Amino acid sequence: MSGLLRSSLIRLARHRRPDFITSELLGFGSSGRPILPSKEDSPVDKVKILKAGSPCKKEGPKSSFQLQKTLSFVLCFSLKLALLRRGFFLLAPLIYISVYRSPEVFKRLWPAMQKANGSYGVTAAWQHQKDRELWRPCISPSKSSRGLQESNGFIIIEANGGLNQQRSSICNAVAVAGLLNATLVIPTFHLNSVWQDSSLFGDIYDEEHFMNSLAEHVRVVRQLPDYMLESIGNNVSLIYNFRVKAWAPASYYISTVLPKLLKLGVIRISPFANRLSFDKIPAKIQQLRCVANFQALRFAQPIAYVGQKLVDRMMQHSSGTGGKYIAVHLRFEMDMVAFSCCTYDGGEEEKRELDAARERGWRGKFNKTGRIIRPDVIRMDGKCPLTPLEVGMMLRGMGFQNNTPIFLAAGKIYKAEKNMIPLLQMFPFLQTKEMLLSSEELEPFKNYSSRLAALDYTACLHSEVFVTTQGGNFPQFLIGHRRYLNKGHSKTIKPDKRKLAILLDNPNIRWETFTKQMQAMRRHSDLKGHELRKSSASIYTYPAPDFLLVAKG
């Protein structure tokens, strides 16, 4: 560690700070002098500026002491960044503590934000798409003269998790069935303690379309044959169950699962989430995964019908931008905030609510003996869910005007009556499914979280710009699906949340500095729109080059 500290100090001495650390970000004006509290600053702002090491208004004997304090702040801040860049997230907070200061930053930037004229329209969101190579699917369903070989037996899987984790299980099950030349029984869904959705496969997906789309690749049936059900007394739990390790390679299924399948004629794999590796899989099986995801999985008619209504109405509200709109996936529901272990208001009420939510959803997981939770470390690592306020500031900083049409895909926002006010203040034309659909249209979907998520998925899939604010299966599948529909470009803004945490940690940041960094973040997302899959990355997020091939045009 001494070598790391020494090298960091040498870099500081040579003034080689990271490129995004400007003088304004560190609390200095463009002249290089420390920023003083202005008359417009609130008392809280003044206290924080002084605590950060800004000199007093009077110049005298204490000025050199105040300068030393300011330089100490710069040293600690830059050292924190050096530690962050090298992955030492546990040590960085010891140098500099990061807390939730976004409301203070918003209060300071709001006057400048109101005066600013947005320069980045949704209709011209993607500047690099036209200049890049276009990617198209390398295979498509076609009639095969050979047909399928005789099946080696039946596979039953249980898909667990929410909508898109189940989607992953389904596509992987299709791949395993193809790998083993087996017949796949339509997957069943595990009733998750968090999602609490009792939907069956046919309630969410079009079963007939699913089976027909895969007919030339793998056999799919709705249930086991009667003779086989009778032999087990109609009790599926009596079927031999494999407990497969996560990310198992294809070789495991060939060497271990296949012999048992040939011997018994039917096997079960439960649970099945993430039970097939993304690497060292035959090319044909990788493509089969994509056929299942992009072509075979189509929402059931009730979801598809209302989902299309949602898209149509959002496009009507976007008439000023040619029917194009932004879709934001906001993960600021109570369960997500609780699971993250981040703090926001930091009061006793928040702590009590989130502790109770953690205990309800993950009993005992977060209060095990010896477990240390550091909310400041989590924030600096970019793992805290963005608040509605932070999403609005980010988009305005990127140049989107306040009349930009936005669709907000979200569950029940934590403390929505308070947290949604600033976002609506910045983007008054924001819409949700609850705003666009009548209570009668939404009624069949109430109490079914996966079906509601499917509506959000549909609206996000067909947006011109998709903004992801937190990791998870929903954005991962959407990004890949959008690449499939948009000739390889994801048309997705994926913010650098570590950098954003640093920017929003400075209550004295200037609007010019903030917008410069946000626009650089937007350009980076545009450049990364076309991206090839790397080792161990999800084929559902990066379908090229396994499923999408480059075609000039």
Number of C-alpha atoms within 10 A of each C-alpha: 6 7 8 13 13 11 13 21 16 12 16 16 11 9 9 12 16 12 6 13 18 17 18 22 20 22 25 20 17 11 9 11 15 20 21 19 20 9 8 9 15 14 11 10 18 19 13 16 21 17 13 18 22 26 24 13 9 8 10 9 8 12 15 12 13 17 16 15 18 23 16 14 20 19 19 18 18 23 22 22 24 22 19 18 13 9 12 15 18 15 13 24 19 12 15 18 16 18 21 18 16 20 15 17 22 19 12 20 20 15 11 12 21 13 8 15 13 18 11 18 17 22 15 9 19 20 11 15 19 9 8 16 17 18 24 20 21 14 14 9 12 8 9 9 7 7 11 13 10 10 17 19 20 25 24 24 24 19 26 22 23 21 22 21 18 24 22 25 24 28 21 26 28 29 28 24 25 20 21 22 20 25 23 28 20 24 23 17 21 20 16 12 11 13 15 15 19 15 16 14 18 17 16 20 22 19 21 13 16 20 20 14 17 19 15 16 23 25 22 22 14 13 14 19 10 9 10 14 14 11 9 12 10 13 10 15 9 11 15 14 16 16 12 18 14 13 14 15 16 20 12 13 16 13 10 11 16 20 14 15 19 16 11 14 16 21 22 21 20 16 20 25 24 18 21 23 16 21 17 12 16 12 11 15 20 21 22 24 26 26 23 24 22 19 15 21 21 18 23 19 14 15 22 18 12 16 21 15 17 23 24 15 15 26 20 14 21 19 12 14 17 12 19 23 29 26 28 24 22 20 25 24 17 18 19 19 22 23 19 18 22 23 20 16 12 11 9 9 10 15 17 10 12 22 16 14 18 22 15 13 15 15 11 11 12 15 13 8 8 6 9 9 13 13 20 22 22 20 25 27 20 18 19 27 22 22 22 24 19 21 21 22 25 23 23 26 26 23 21 22 21 21 16 24 26 25 27 20 22 17 16 11 20 19 12 12 8 10 15 16 14 19 17 16 13 23 21 15 15 23 19 17 21 11 11 18 16 10 11 8 13 15 10 13 17 12 13 14 18 23 23 21 18 22 25 25 21 20 27 26 19 19 24 21 23 26 23 23 25 21 12 12 19 20 22 17 24 22 28 24 22 25 26 24 16 17 19 30 26 27 24 27 23 21 20 15 19 17 19 20 23 20 23 24 20 22 23 26 23 18 20 14 17 21 19 14 20 23 18 13 20 24 17 15 19 21 16 17 23 21 16 17 16 13 10 11 14 17 24 26 22 25 28 24 18 18 23 22 18 16 12 9 9
